[in-house]
Amino acid sequence: MLSDFLCALFISAQLFAQNEPVIIETQNISLVYKIGYQNKLVQVYFGEKLQNSDDYNLLNSREDAYATAGMDNLNEPAIRMKHNDGNPSLALTFNKSEVIEKNDNFKTIVIYLNDDQYPVQVKLFFKAFFDEDVIETWTEISHQEKESVPLSNFASSMLHFNQRDYWLTHFHGDWNKEMIMNETRLTSGIKIIDSKLGTRTHKFQAPMFFLSLNGQSTETEGDVIAGTLAWTGNFQFVFEIDELNALRVISGMNPYASEYQLEPGEVFKTPPFIFTYSGNGRGQASRNLHTWARDYKVLDGNGDRLTLLNNWEATYFSFDEDRLVELFDGAKKLGVDLFLLDDGWFANKYPRNSDRAGLGDWQANKEKLPHGIGYLVEQAEEKGIKFG
């Protein structure tokens, strides 16, 4: 009897532990997951941090945290692969979660998902920065099948929202008209912001967005999610509204023409998706990301910055060394720390007097700069400014 009781108690404790929510939180925001039907990991909350963490236990959802292809998911998947036997389906269930890194300001939680029929493991990583109200998330995918497995979709993040309406703010442009802001109300179906340009990936579309919930936001008002991808290659943001007006946002590398052959035991790691929430408009969301970048990503992000004068708008291609030295004097009076010499200083056989000649000949143009670059460096130093 005692052994049966202890066994039942142990099983009950396990079930209770599994039903405990996985809470990723900062000073002001929370992202919460629970173990739902058929042991699936579901997102039950993302937004302003609740005063009582016990309230998260009352929340329920059927929104897969990392939706797969080939099963009951009828929308865009976060992950898609084909097994060695040709089966294209994947059914991920919750295994465990644990804290793998922690200090005074950030904590990293990893959630382990497995397929019960195939030796596939997906790890969801969440690094929460307390003071900055920013979450950094990425995914690691691996398997132990006999041969390589083709990965067709491999998102860094999937987020779910259930609100009245959704407004997307994104940025696009081209040369001389960069970062044009566009705001649009999302409607049923899919809207994709992406790039397929490779090394020129940011040329037309910027890998960032604002998502306003329940109406358009302003700089100081509205519920806003701001997100960006730490990736210099092709990216994709998918915004899909279903028949119940629920929105899912999938962020990561662009899967276009990028099927990856994942070898047994190899780990496929996605680039981080960085996001934040603000209940006080776009301005606060922007500042959250700015503070996080200065504190954790930009070299000497909180140090002093040099003020810079670039000669391009003053001279374009038409200058000589005397004209540049004149600009040094003006720069010093303005309190400029650094003078930057822009286009037009190089090439002799085909002088760089327009954007149609001179590329590849990196010798200083003798007509414009008869004394060379070194002379300009000396003159700048005499004026008390740096040169570059």
N, C-alpha and C positions, 0 to 999 in steps of 0.2 A: 504493500500500500504506500509506504513512504517513498519507495523508488518511483512508483507511478506518479505520485504527487509531485516529486521533484522534477520528473521528466516533463509533466504538464506545465509546471511553473517555468521551467527553462524554455519550453516552446512558446509560452505566453510572453515571456520576457523578450524573446527574439522577435515575435510578431509586433510587440509594442515598440521595440527599438526601430524596426523597419518602418513603422507608421509615424515615427517622429519626423517632423519636417526637416529638410536640409535648408538652413537659413544662411544666405550670403548677405551680409549687411555692412553698412558703413555708418557714419555718424547720423545721416538723415535718410538713407534709402535702404530698401530690402528687396532681395530677389529670393523667392521661396519655392522649393520643390517638395513634393511628397511622393510616396509610393502608392500608385493607384491600382486600378483594375488590372488583373493578370500580371501584377508585379512590375508594371510599367512606371517609369519615372515621368511625372507630370509637373508642369509649372502651374502653381496656384496663385502666385502674386508677384508683381513687380511695381514698385512705386515708393511713395513716402513711407518711411519706417513707422510701424505701428507702435503705440506706447506700450502695449502689453503683448509680449511675444507669444503668450498662450493663445491669442486670437488667431494665430496662423493655423492652429489645429482645427479650427472651424471651417477652413477654406477647402474647397474641393474643385477638381477640374479633370477634364479628359484630354487636355492639350499635351501631347507628347513633347518632352523636353528636347528630344533629338529625333525627329520623325524619320522613319525609314521608307524605302521603296519596296513594293511587292507584297505588302500585307494589307491592312485595312485603311491605310492612309491614302486618301484620294486627292491630296494636294501635293504641292512641290515638296520633295524630300530634302532633308539635310544630308543624308548619306545614301548612296546607291552603289552596289557592287554585285558581281556575279561570282558564285562559288564554283569550285572545280567541277562539280557535277552539272553545271549549267543553270542551276536555280538562281534567279535574280532577286529572291526575297531575303529580307533580313528582319528579325524580330528581337529587338534589344530589351532586356529586362534589367532591373536594378540588382546589383550585387552588393556594393557597400559604398560608403563615403568616409573620407578621413581628412584631417588637417595635416598637410605636409610641410607647411612653412608658416611661421608666425613671428611678428615682432610688435613693437609698440604701435605701429601705424597700419600694417597690412597683414592679411591672413590669406593663405592659399588653401582652398578646399578642392579635392579631386573626387569626382563621382565615377564609379566603375559600372559600366554596362556590359552585359554579355549576351550572346545569342545562345539559347539552350540547345539548339540543334547543330550548330556549326562553331568551330573554335575561333570565334571573332570577339575581340574586346575593343570597346570604345571608352576612352577616358575623357571626361569633361572637366576642365580646369577652370577655376574661378579665383582670381586674385583681387581681393577687395581692399581698397585704399580708404582708410577710415576718415581722415581729415579732408581728403579731396573729394569724397563722394563719387568715386570712380571705380568701375569694375572692369578688369581685364580678363577676357575669357578666350580659351583656345581648346582644340581637340586633338587627341592622339588616337590613331587607329592602327590596330595590328591584328594579325591572325596566325594560326598555326595549321593551315591547310597544307596539303602535300606540295602544291604548286602555287605559282603566283596568282593573285586575284586582281582583276581589273576594277579599279575605283573610278566611278564616273561622277559622283557628287561627293563633296567633302567640305561641308560648311564649318566655319569657325564658331558660329553661334546661331541659335534659333530662339526668338523671343515671341511671346504671345500677348495679345491685348484684346480686351472685350469692352469697348467703349461705344459711345453714340456715333461719333464720326472721327475721322483721322485726316490730318493735313500734313503733307510732306513738303519740306523745304530742302532743296538741293541746289547745287552750284554747277554751272557749266560755262563754256566760253571757248576762246581761241586767242591767238596772238593779238595783243592790243585791246582785248576785251575779256580779260580773265575774270573768273569768279562772279559771273552774273547769277544773281539769286532768283530762283523760281519757286513759287509756292503753289501747290495744287491740292485739291481735295481728292483723296483716294476713293475710288468706287469699286464695286464688285469686280473681281478678276485680279489680274496680276499687272503690276508696274515694276519694271526692272531698270535700275541704274547700274550701268556697267561700263567696262572698257575692254577692248580686245587689241589694244595698240602695243602691247608688250612694254618695251623700255620707254615708250612715250605715253604711258598709260594715263597720265593726268592731263593730257593735252586738251581734251574736250570735256571730260567729266571729272569731278573731284570726288575722291573716295571718302565722303563724309555726308552726313545728313542731320536734319532736325525732324522729329516726328511730334506733332502737336496733337493732343488728345482732347476730344470734346470741344472743338472749335479752334479757330486760329489763335495763335499765341502772339505776344508782343515781346519786346525786350524785358519787360518787367512783370508780365502777367501770363498765366497759362501753364498747363501741365505739358512738359516737354521732355523728350528723350533725345539726346545728342549722341551720335555714334560715328566712329571712324575705324579704319582698318590699317594696322601696322604692316603694310605690304606695298612694295614698289612695282609689282607686276599687275597683270590683269585682275580686276576685282569685279564683284557682283553683289548688289543688294537687291533682294527680291521682297516685294511688299504684296501680299496676297490676302484679299478679303473673301471669305467664304459666304455661303448662303445664309449663315446666321449673323453676319456682319462682324465676325471675329477676324482679327488681323494677325497674321504671322509674318515676322521679319527674319529672313535668312541672309546672313552676311558671311562673306569669305572670298576665297580665290574664285575666279571665273572658271567654271568647269568646261567652257567652250574649247573644243579641240585639245583637251588636256587630260584625257583618260590616263590613269597612272597604274602601272603594273606593280602591285605591292607584293614583295617577296615574303615567304613565311618567316616570321620572327622580326621582320623589319617594322619600324615604327614610322608612320606617316603623321607628321606634326603640322597643323595648320597655323597660319599667322594669327596673332592676337586681334580680336575685335575689342575695342575700347569704348565704353559707353557710360553714360550718366543719366540721372533724372533730376529735373528741377520742377518744383511747383510754383516757381516765381519767374517764369518766362525764359526766353532764349539766352538772355544775358547771363543769368546765373549758370545755365548749362555750359555756356562757352567758357566762363571763368573757371568752372570745375576742371574742364579739360586743360585749360591753359596752366592752371596751378599744378596739375598732375604732370604735365609735360615738363615744366620747369624743374619740378622736384625730382623726377625719375628718368627722364629720357633725353633732355637737351643737355649737352656738355656745358657744365658750369651755368646751369639754367638760371640761377639766382644771382649771378655775378653782374658786374657793370658791363655795359655794351658800348663799343666805340660808335660815335656818330660818323657817318660816311657821306662823302660827296662823290657822285659818279658824273663824269664829264659828258655822258651821252646826250642828254637833253640840251646841254649848252652848246655842243659842237657837232654832234653826229659824226660824220667821217671827215669833216673839214676842220683841221687843226694842224698846228705845228708845235714845236717844243716851247716857243715863246708864249703862245696862247695858253698852253697848259700851265706854265709857270705863273702866268697872271692869275689863273684859277686857284693856284696854291695860296696866293695872297688873300683872295676873297674867302677861301675856305678857312684860313686861320682866323680872320676877323669874325666869321660866323661861329667860331668855336668847334669847327669840324676836327675830328681826330684822325681820320683816314681818308686819303684820296684814292679813288679807284679809276684806273685808266681802262676805258671800255674799248669797243671795236674800232678798227681802222688804223692801228699802229704798226701793222706788219705787212710783209710782202713787197718785193721790189720789181721783179719781172712783170708781174701782174698786180699792181698796187691795190691794196684794199681801200678803194675809194667808193665802193658800193658793196652791196651784198651779193654781187655776181662775180666776184674775183677774189683771188688771194688766199683762199682757205688752203691750208697745208704748207704754206711758206711762212714759217714762224720767225723769220729774221726781221728785225726792226727796219721799217721803211726809212731809207737814208735821206730822202727828201724832207719828210716830216720830222724825223728825229736824227739829225746828222751826228749828234753826240751819243746816241743810243739810249737805252733804258737806264743805264747806270747814272747818266747825267740827271735824269729826272728824279731818281732816288736821292741823289745828293742835294738837289735843290729843295726837295720836299723836307729833308732832314734839317736843312738850314732854316726853313720856315717853321719848323717845329711840328710837322705833321707826318704821319706814316704814309707809305705809298704801297699800292698793290695793283 
